[in-house]
Amino acid sequence: MWRVKRFFRNIVRIIKWIPRLWNNEDWEYNYALYLLKFKLGDIANYIEKNGHLENGEHVISRIRTAIRFMDKVYGDDDYLSEYHKQVEALYGKRIMVNNPVPDNPHLTTIEFKFVKNYSDEELVAIKKHMVLLSNESIKKQKRAHKLLWEFIEHNIENWWD
């Protein structure tokens, strides 16, 4: 009887994974992170519904914290995008301009231009400030990345039932 239950449970699991695997790519680490987050969510849901651990709530909380942390470090609202928001708040909206490469009609270079007209001197000062803001965002991103993986390393061996 348990083999029949396990067979159908595995079929359901395969069906659940098909969309994630279908949209998966092999050329960027974000796809691996997406699969890891999905699997961690499955583990948290399983422990929540079927868990036998005394400290199950704590384990679930740690897993979901790791998932939220992964979203913060690698998601659309990461520290690097925070830099762009800071620049826009300080200096106004920017637009992205695609400039064609003269020798190759298939390539373009991307340039960001402020909507507001700044003088050349102002643009030099803004660029220096933007470099400082960018460097600070990069430091925050690296620190958050390191903390995330330290958190996972510290906790992952307890994420089971």
Secondary structure, 3 states (H helix, E strand, C coil): CHHHHHHHHHHHHHHHHHHHHHCCCCCCHHHHHHHHHHHHHHHHHHHHHHCCCCCHHHHHHHHHHHHHHHHHHHCCCCHHHHHHHHHHHHHCCEEEEEEEECCEEEEEEEEEEECCCCCHHHHHHHHHHHHHHHHHHHHHHHHHHHHHHHHHHHHHHHCCC
